[in-house]
Amino acid sequence: MPQSKCEMCKEIREGDDDRQVVAEIMARSFLPTQITTVSWEGFHFAGHEIRITEAKDCYGAVVWPSALVLCYFLETHAKQYNMVDKNVIEIGAGTGLVSIVASLLGARVTATDLPELLGNLQYNISRNTKMKCKHLPQVKELSWGVALDRDFPRSATNFDYILAADVVYAHPFLEELLLTFDHLCRESTIILWAMRFRLEKENRFVDRFKELFDLEELSSFPSLNIKLYKAMKKNRRSA
Ligand SMILES: C[S@@+](CC[C@H](N)C(=O)[O-])C[C@H]1O[C@@H](n2cnc3c(N)ncnc32)[C@H](O)[C@@H]1O
């Protein structure tokens, strides 16, 4: 069906907003001006300069654009989604930028990823949060779907927020990822999830996700193929 003039104007307006915000988000990142022995990338969030050392050998070794989108959202919505003294877990934390920003905003953070990522993750987190945060973040292994009852028992964990950036792509652990979201989520837990769409597989994951969670799109950045979602467990008593 041909688009009405009104719909076209709306799309153009949204395109302009998208480009403007994306330019703002990307401007938070910078590179060192001098050649250094250890390569790092810099970011400005939550009133701090954050230096992230990237490893080059796997998905979790670089900062992905979804992480910038989520950091920007946390900073610019700090009143609405107040992180101060909140219990927060990040899954698939990679280099740790999102966890660092949440910590700088006052949260009590547990940053998690696969075992081989934890060294670099711990290094970045320590370097950027020591003496700067109310609560020193923890780094812990969480391989999706593995030993959840042992390492994150439901009786002992109560997260206010679950943060996730770019955790859905062509990997074979999508069911385990869904299980992990479900395991960590309580009735009042809010999931903030920045999702980059690349293939049809990702759309199917969103459909599966919607079976368990109420999903709300908070913002969309078509030029990056990224959407930011808020989700909460379905059929909550308080809903
Ligand atoms: C595309 S990277 C995103 C990293 C970071 N969130 C960011 O946006 O910069 C995906 C992350 O998921 C992690 N990951 C992949 N498979 C995983 C699994 N089975 N269990 C736990 N983490 C996993 C990777 O190690 C990596 O850190």
The ligand as a MOL file (V3000), in Angstrom:
LIG
                    3D

  0  0  0     0  0            999 V3000
M  V30 BEGIN CTAB
M  V30 COUNTS 27 29 0 0 0
M  V30 BEGIN ATOM
M  V30 1 C 28.4550 -8.9880 20.9290 0
M  V30 2 S 29.2170 -9.1730 22.4860 0 CHG=1
M  V30 3 C 28.5470 -7.8190 23.4130 0
M  V30 4 C 29.4490 -7.3970 24.5220 0
M  V30 5 C 28.9890 -6.1640 25.2990 0
M  V30 6 N 27.7040 -6.3730 25.9350 0
M  V30 7 C 28.9100 -4.9600 24.3870 0
M  V30 8 O 27.7940 -4.6460 23.9370 0
M  V30 9 O 29.9530 -4.3640 24.0970 0 CHG=-1
M  V30 10 C 28.3430 -10.5570 23.1910 0
M  V30 11 C 28.7660 -10.9330 24.5920 0
M  V30 12 O 28.0470 -12.0870 25.0100 0
M  V30 13 C 28.9580 -13.0080 25.6020 0
M  V30 14 N 28.4870 -14.3740 25.4240 0
M  V30 15 C 28.3400 -15.0640 24.2670 0
M  V30 16 N 27.9050 -16.3060 24.5060 0
M  V30 17 C 27.7720 -16.4140 25.8490 0
M  V30 18 C 27.3590 -17.4710 26.7140 0
M  V30 19 N 27.0170 -18.6680 26.2330 0
M  V30 20 N 27.3270 -17.2310 28.0320 0
M  V30 21 C 27.6740 -16.0120 28.5290 0
M  V30 22 N 28.0750 -14.9780 27.7640 0
M  V30 23 C 28.1300 -15.1860 26.4390 0
M  V30 24 C 30.2540 -12.7830 24.8570 0
M  V30 25 O 31.3690 -13.2630 25.5650 0
M  V30 26 C 30.2410 -11.2730 24.7020 0
M  V30 27 O 30.7990 -10.6130 25.7820 0
M  V30 END ATOM
M  V30 BEGIN BOND
M  V30 1 1 1 2
M  V30 2 1 2 3
M  V30 3 1 2 10
M  V30 4 1 3 4
M  V30 5 1 4 5
M  V30 6 1 5 6
M  V30 7 1 5 7
M  V30 8 2 7 8
M  V30 9 1 7 9
M  V30 10 1 10 11
M  V30 11 1 11 12
M  V30 12 1 11 26
M  V30 13 1 12 13
M  V30 14 1 13 14
M  V30 15 1 13 24
M  V30 16 1 14 15
M  V30 17 1 14 23
M  V30 18 2 15 16
M  V30 19 1 16 17
M  V30 20 1 17 18
M  V30 21 2 17 23
M  V30 22 1 18 19
M  V30 23 2 18 20
M  V30 24 1 20 21
M  V30 25 2 21 22
M  V30 26 1 22 23
M  V30 27 1 24 25
M  V30 28 1 24 26
M  V30 29 1 26 27
M  V30 END BOND
M  V30 END CTAB
M  END
